[in-house]
Amino acid sequence: MAWIKRSWTPHEADEWTKEDWIAIVLSPLSFILITFGLAMSLFLLPMGFIMLTVGIVITAVMFWVIDPKLDVISEDYEHKQREYLEELEKIQRWEEDK
């Protein structure tokens, strides 16, 4: 799957891309298949086991597609949060020194 981008910059990851649309399509599909597959598997219906397996595979593919973007966005957010907290601490120390 070379057409799926695996490395992102924070700015690129913040934009909507085909990877987001793939995740949007796969997400409800995987939840539906897992739900119906689990219910049917509890009744020991063979189709239920097939649906459950397909749902799990689709879920794994969905996470494989979207996880690199989420990791980059999360790291960027943590970096910004750390900078904000450091700046806030500097401001707080300045007010205490007055």
Secondary structure by P-SEA (a helix, b strand, c coil): cccccccccccccccccaaaaaaaaaaaaaaaaaaaaaaaaaaccaaaaaaaaaaaaaaaaaaaacaaaaaaaaaaaaaaaaaaaaaaaaaaaaaaac
